[in-house]
Amino acid sequence: MSLEIKVKQILEQFEDTSSNDIIKILNQIRSKLQQPSTQEYLHEKLNLISLSTNEQEKKKLCKHLRPYFYWYLEGL
């Protein structure tokens, strides 16, 4: 399945998608970003989310990163 399809699925089913799956796709998006500073910023945010042990807290933090999904789709 292509990254584009995965991104669309996550956006459609965000609440039902695990934070680990969201983080996995965001890491794939991160590797496609052109600006190293943006890549590093997203990397740091994803690391912070990964350190949390509470799924609800992880999902809350992941919601703040939803624009990356939209930005990825806009760039296609």
Buried (B, 14 or more C-beta within 10 A) or exposed (E): EEBEEBBEBBEEEBEEBEBEBBBEBBEEBBEEBEEEEEBEEBBEBBEEBBEBEEEEEBBEBBEEBBEBBEEBBEEE
